[in-house]
Amino acid sequence: MRLAPLLLALVLAAPARAQQPLLPLADRVPLRDLIEEVVEAGLTDEVRRLTELLESVGEPALELSPSRLRWVGAALKNESKSVSRAKLRHLAKVAYELAATWEPRLIDVAPQDREPLARAILALDDENARAHTMLGHTLEAGGWATDQTLRIAELGRRRRAAREQADEVEVTFEVDRSESEALLAFAKGAIQVRAGGLLVHSDRPAQEVEAALTQVVRAFQYSRYLSSGSLTPVRENTICEVIWLANPGQFGPFARSLVERGELGEHSLELVATGVDHLFDNQRRVFGGWPTTPSFQSCLLLQLWRKDVGTNVQPSLTAGHLNGVCLDFWGAPCPPIFATFGGAGAQTRSPDEAREGIADAKAVWRILKTSLPESREFLAALARKGSDPPWSDSMEPAEGVIVENDLLKSTWVVQYLIEQGRFQSLLKQTRSGQRGKHVFAKALGKPIDQFEKEWRAWFLEEPQGFAQRLERRM
């Protein structure tokens, strides 16, 4: 029998039968009671997490919404209260007991509901053996091995192998008398050292130049592994030409000589006066009186990156990535990155203002320039107090250049993306010619604020389970 068109339309438009909640009301009530206690303790972030957990196990969103607003509002008012160790111990005990109460349901629920229920149990108690076993996790010396931890461990093994390969890369050099007339006027014994697409003129000893370039080439290859998946040599046609002065004090006079030769604009001398350590001449050659060898190496690595990868990569990703590589290889930061596509030629404020900001940043890097672990320790101290800058500040910094704590935050966001195996795809997905939070949110598939929470949990090594997080506070 055929249904009349109107009747057929009504049948198709009728809502499907409501999905059964993951847990019945009787099993959800104790979680509501726990949230009430957490509200009294003023643990606002935990209130938000537990409310999300309550919804995931079946609390109707419409019914939960008024309670959610009330709970968060009350928790914010209670944040100034101190929470005793006894209270934290009590709340953790309640969480353990609730997870144990839910555990038998792993057998009772439908097969398709076992995985989400197991994850809900682990959100309360990340050490629940039955939930881990249900998810196929295995207990190892370092804890429960999940699909995610195994994948991350494998990515880590590959990175370490690539790093070892990069450290063994052999670099071939050609050393001759320098062809830079401007440099020879300052140092008649100046040499030029060529290595593939690199050409460095310097009045330093050849061995010193070769040692510095070897590290740059190795760092570049490892950088390309992290950003593309394979060690990539410096291309022969890259042609990156640099003049590296042995005496930083000669930078100003040398720049003045280039102005007199017509190879540099007069305005460049104003930049030298602000404290910059390198400039570009009219032929796009880099020349400078870098105060240290690592600062020279960091600048050269940035030039290679721009020539090989291009300038339409998001500046916050360039800054975070290259700073991590520089700290890893020679314990010095990368140069400040202008938060515009195209580098310093498109900065959002005047050259004088931007360069002054760069000079001011040096004091911070006296603390942070030694290693990745030390930079993490510094940022973690800020993050625990909630005073680390949002990553979004690096996407469009107010002053147009990524320096200081913004640079450090970008560094550790990129380290997180690399560990999770998401850095390469994010590089590609955000090369749209646009900037801003919306570009990253679209590529990540989530709001930046949510991503920031995930990063913070990783960076501060927070336990996944509510009970374990409370025990860490004790």
Phi, psi and omega in degrees: 000129181278140176278140175300148182307317181295317180295320179298319179297320179295321179296315181292329182277347183294138181294146177291161180299133183305136180289138179293138178296154180299320177231144178291166183304320183300329179274343180270333182303315179301329178290321175299318179297320178297318179300319179302320180291323179292326175300314180299329179281351178073027180266080191298315180299321179291327176299315179297316181295316181292328177293320175297321178296318180300318178293322183293335180265007169125359179292123181302134185300319182294323179285331183281331188306311179298320179295320180301313180297317180295315182298310183297317179299316180292322180296320178299321179292333183267001186297334182286348181287145173274141182253122182286158176298325179297320179294317178298318179298320179296314181296320178296320179298317179298319180295316177302315183293321179294318177299319179294328178291322180284336187306313181299337180294344179301333179271327186283327186287164178299150182308321182289345180265354185291319180296309179298327178291319178299320179291326177294319178297318180292335176294335175271316184221101185286001179250010182292111187295320184294320179294317177299315180298320179300327180273002178082015179281152180241146181273123179236179184302325182270006182120198182281127179267113178260170176303321181292314181294325178293320179294316180295321179297320179293318176298321178296319178298319180294320179296318180297321178295319179294322179296319178295320177296318180298321180294343182255002180298127178270136181242130180260134184240152170238122183246128180218176173292139182298143176262005179276107181296325181296319180287321180297333177292335179267325182214104185297336181267017182297147181241170169231138181240122181249135176218097183062238181275007181257136176224115184241124174261135182200155172258021174268164176298146183302319181298323180293318178295316181297319180297318180294317181292325178302315179295322180295315180298317179295319178295321179297316181297319179291322177302317180290331174297314182295328185264345182228342179101358179213147174295127186235118179295160172294127183290144182300326184269012179294315179052078175250108185254132187225144170246117185247107182281136180290324182254108180303333180294343180273358184299313180298307178300323180294317178299321180296323179294325178291324175298316180295330180276356181079017181260004183207143180284150182300325183297340181297330180295332176294323178293320178300322181294337179278352177107011178294155181249000176202159179215174174247136176274185184293344179258015178065023171277141178272134173221146183191166174244064183302135185293334180221161175298316178301325179293324174296314181298319180297318179296317181294321178298320178298318179296320179296318180300313182296322180289326185272317186265330182106176184252006180262013172285143180303127183305323181293330177283320176300312182298310182296319182292307184292326178295321177297318180293317180296315178296324182292316188274320183222013171064037176217150183287162172282163177298153176305141184256128175288132186275047174222156175284137179101358174080206189295343180289350182230031183296157185272001174219177186293152179305318181299313182296317182295316182293326176297322178296323179295317180296320180295334184286345186298327182298320180295319185285351172295332180276325194258358194274005187273319184195164174298313179302320180291324178293325178293318180299319179296313182291325179298323178297322176291317184295323180295332178268358182072020183253010173285147183288147173299147179299329181299336177296333180278341180286321178217070182298143185302327184262004172083001181219140184268109181221175172052228187292333175297318178296319180294319179297316177300322180302314185276341169291317179294322176301320178296314180298321179295314181299323181280355181075029184243358186292313183299315181293323180292324175304313183289316187289341182255008179275062186256354185082003178243156177238167175120166183299325184296328179294316180288321180299319179295316181292323181280339181076024180197158177298150180299324180299321178291318177299320180300321179296318179297316179299315184298318179298321179290313187295319180270005177054049179286138173297152179283331184274141179302314182299319181291324178295321179293321180295329178292332179286341187290000000 
